[in-house]
Amino acid sequence: DVLDWVAAQRSAGVPLTLLGTDEDGDVELADHDLTGPTLVLTGNETSGLSAGWREACDVMVSIPMLGSASSLNAASATTVVLYEAVRQRRAR
């Protein structure tokens, strides 16, 4: 249902980006433009996003971490992504 909605949005001209989070993402979160319409996909703490959702994503981002932790829990990761989106949108 979600991917059908995404297809409908894109058909209507909405430049919607599907953004996935992963500790090994291709782009650091702050380096990705979050000022446009974005659907955030966050996997669970154990195995992350499923292969199907990963394939559906336009971009996979990572949240830089220091110390021994390699990732955040799902709620915290999503909060960081939403904060960064607001930060970028305010700067425009």
Helices and strands as residue ranges (DSSP letters): H 2-11, E 17-21, E 27-28, G 29-31, E 38-41, H 51-56, E 59-62, H 74-91
